[in-house]
Amino acid sequence: MLGDAPRAERFLSLTGLTPEELRAGLGDPAVLAAVLEFLCGHEADLIAAADALAVAPGDLAAAKENLK
């Protein structure tokens, strides 16, 4: 998420989180759901994240649904 500067800036500005808060919240299902919701809201971000994680985009979308 934070590896791509434009995407990171957009996410942080939309959520109000700081990079430190995001990193600290990675074990929090609400933070994870927010990240996945953000990625699923923009196909290019979803595909880039899926590629970086070596998973299918659909797997990230399914994970989002499992966190709800």
Secondary structure, 3 states (H helix, E strand, C coil): CCCCHHHHHHHHHHHCCCHHHHHHCCCCHHHHHHHHHHHHCCHHHHHHHHHHHCCCHHHHHHHHHHHC
